[in-house]
Amino acid sequence: MQIHCSYCGAPLNISRKQAEAALDWLHAEGKAYYEVRCPKCRKMNKVPREVLTRAAPTWKPQEAS
């Protein structure tokens, strides 16, 4: 999935594997968004849970062991 930096407009690629890891982190931490650093301007961009869910539609929360 490709999103654009909120500050400079550079494209940011989010792979399915990265989206799944971000969703795992969001679920564990109870957060609403994940931050991705822009490689061009080095600023952090907030990526909402809904956008990550579109990138990894088959993701399911892992059971606590």
trRosetta pair geometry for C-beta under 8 A, 3 or more apart (Angstrom, degrees):
i j d omega theta_ij theta_ji phi_ij phi_ji
1 13 7.5 142 78 -158 43 54
1 14 4.9 -22 67 65 94 97
1 15 8.0 176 24 -92 70 13
1 16 8.0 105 -9 -71 92 60
1 19 6.8 62 23 -62 125 139
1 51 7.5 161 143 169 150 86
1 54 6.7 107 -108 104 150 94
1 55 3.9 -93 -4 -104 141 104
2 11 5.3 -14 -170 -166 114 109
2 12 6.9 147 -158 72 61 45
2 13 5.5 -28 -100 -100 78 63
2 14 7.4 175 -87 20 28 74
3 11 7.6 143 80 -156 32 59
3 12 5.1 -24 69 62 81 100
3 14 6.6 25 4 -6 103 117
3 36 7.8 113 62 58 127 149
3 45 7.4 176 112 133 127 146
3 47 6.6 173 19 -110 168 108
3 51 6.7 36 -78 -180 136 142
4 9 5.4 -10 177 -155 119 50
4 10 6.9 155 -155 75 71 28
4 11 5.8 -45 -100 -99 70 49
4 12 6.8 156 -111 11 16 86
5 8 4.9 5 95 50 137 76
5 9 5.8 -56 62 -2 88 10
5 10 4.6 29 4 46 127 77
5 11 7.8 -85 -10 -40 83 9
5 12 6.0 110 -58 -34 74 113
5 38 4.2 47 -108 -105 131 136
5 40 6.7 -115 -17 48 160 113
5 41 6.4 133 169 29 156 117
5 43 7.0 103 -166 64 116 102
5 45 5.7 -130 -132 -65 60 139
6 43 7.8 -100 62 107 88 126
6 45 5.3 151 3 -123 101 100
6 46 7.8 11 -18 32 146 75
7 38 6.7 -126 47 0 110 160
7 41 5.3 -124 97 88 125 158
7 43 4.8 47 6 55 155 151
7 45 7.6 -131 -1 -80 93 96
8 38 6.4 138 35 163 113 156
8 40 5.5 -126 88 99 151 125
8 41 4.2 158 -20 -31 136 134
8 43 7.7 141 -9 27 100 119
10 38 5.7 112 60 -164 122 112
10 39 7.1 -123 129 58 147 76
10 40 4.0 150 -47 9 164 142
10 41 6.9 175 5 -5 128 93
12 36 5.7 114 173 126 146 136
12 38 6.3 -91 -77 -109 118 69
12 39 7.7 151 -109 4 81 89
12 45 6.6 -156 -13 46 165 150
14 18 5.3 -130 -163 88 69 122
14 19 5.4 85 151 -63 111 94
14 22 7.7 -35 -158 0 123 147
14 36 6.9 -84 -82 -96 109 156
14 47 7.1 115 -74 -139 155 164
14 52 7.3 -99 155 -111 151 73
14 55 5.4 -41 107 -131 116 162
15 18 4.5 94 53 9 81 102
15 19 6.8 -143 94 -6 42 87
15 55 7.9 114 124 173 17 122
16 19 5.6 -54 -146 37 31 113
16 20 6.4 33 154 -21 65 104
16 55 6.2 -167 -104 155 55 84
16 56 5.2 123 -157 -92 74 86
17 20 5.8 -52 -148 34 30 111
17 21 6.5 29 153 -16 63 105
18 21 5.7 -54 -148 38 33 111
18 22 6.3 34 152 -20 65 107
19 22 5.6 -54 -146 38 31 113
19 23 6.3 33 154 -19 65 105
19 52 4.7 170 -157 -158 92 80
19 55 3.7 -162 -93 101 162 123
19 56 4.1 179 107 -23 118 113
19 59 7.3 -127 122 -44 94 143
20 23 5.7 -53 -146 37 31 111
20 24 6.5 37 152 -22 63 102
20 56 4.7 164 -66 -135 75 161
20 59 5.1 -175 -117 -101 81 119
21 24 5.6 -49 -150 32 33 114
21 25 6.5 32 151 -18 64 105
22 25 5.6 -54 -150 37 33 112
22 26 6.2 34 152 -20 67 105
22 34 4.2 15 -167 -116 119 167
22 47 7.3 -6 171 83 156 128
22 52 5.3 -123 95 -131 122 144
23 26 5.5 -49 -142 37 34 112
23 27 6.2 35 157 -21 65 105
23 49 7.2 96 -116 -145 81 82
23 52 5.3 175 -66 136 93 129
23 53 7.0 105 -102 -78 131 65
23 56 6.2 -123 -8 66 142 137
23 59 5.0 59 84 154 160 158
24 27 5.9 -57 -149 36 27 111
24 28 6.3 22 155 -16 64 110
24 61 7.8 137 -114 -131 59 59
24 62 6.6 22 -126 3 103 114
25 28 5.8 -58 -145 39 29 108
25 29 5.9 7 164 0 67 116
25 31 7.6 -13 127 35 82 123
25 34 6.8 94 78 -110 120 112
26 29 6.3 -68 -136 50 24 96
26 30 7.8 179 171 -1 54 3
26 31 4.9 -101 -136 66 71 89
26 32 7.5 101 -156 -89 114 6
26 33 7.6 168 -114 57 122 2
26 34 5.9 -81 -62 -61 112 98
26 49 5.7 163 161 -100 160 102
26 52 7.3 149 -3 61 149 159
27 30 7.8 23 -178 -69 23 41
27 61 4.9 176 -156 -117 156 106
27 62 7.9 137 94 28 147 74
31 34 7.2 112 105 -73 130 57
32 48 6.8 -27 151 -138 81 76
32 49 6.0 -91 -168 -17 49 113
33 46 4.4 21 152 -173 147 98
33 47 6.0 152 -167 69 87 38
33 48 5.1 -48 -103 -97 94 45
33 49 6.7 -107 -86 -30 44 69
34 46 7.5 134 68 -157 34 53
34 47 4.8 -29 65 63 87 99
34 49 7.7 107 -14 -79 92 56
34 52 6.2 70 14 -58 132 142
35 44 4.5 -4 -172 -173 118 115
35 45 6.8 144 -154 68 62 39
35 46 6.0 -33 -96 -95 71 54
35 47 7.3 168 -94 13 18 83
36 44 7.2 138 67 -156 30 62
36 45 5.1 -29 64 62 84 96
36 47 5.5 42 -5 -21 113 124
37 42 6.3 -6 -178 -155 106 47
37 43 7.3 171 -147 88 65 21
37 44 5.6 -39 -92 -95 66 63
37 45 7.6 159 -100 13 16 79
38 41 4.9 11 97 48 134 81
38 42 6.3 -81 74 -29 81 12
38 43 5.4 11 26 52 118 68
38 44 7.8 -147 -1 -81 80 15
38 45 6.1 83 -47 -23 94 114
39 42 7.6 20 -152 -75 17 57
47 51 5.3 -109 -176 76 86 132
47 52 6.1 95 134 -51 113 96
48 51 5.1 100 63 3 78 100
48 52 7.4 -147 101 0 44 88
49 52 5.7 -61 -152 41 36 110
49 53 6.2 39 151 -25 69 106
50 53 5.6 -52 -147 33 31 114
50 54 6.8 34 152 -20 62 100
51 54 5.8 -51 -156 31 34 112
51 55 6.8 31 147 -17 64 105
52 55 5.5 -55 -151 36 38 112
52 56 6.5 -13 163 25 72 102
53 56 6.7 -77 -137 64 29 71
53 57 6.7 67 164 -102 66 51
53 59 6.9 -121 -125 48 64 119
54 57 6.7 8 -144 -69 28 88
56 59 4.2 50 128 -32 113 118
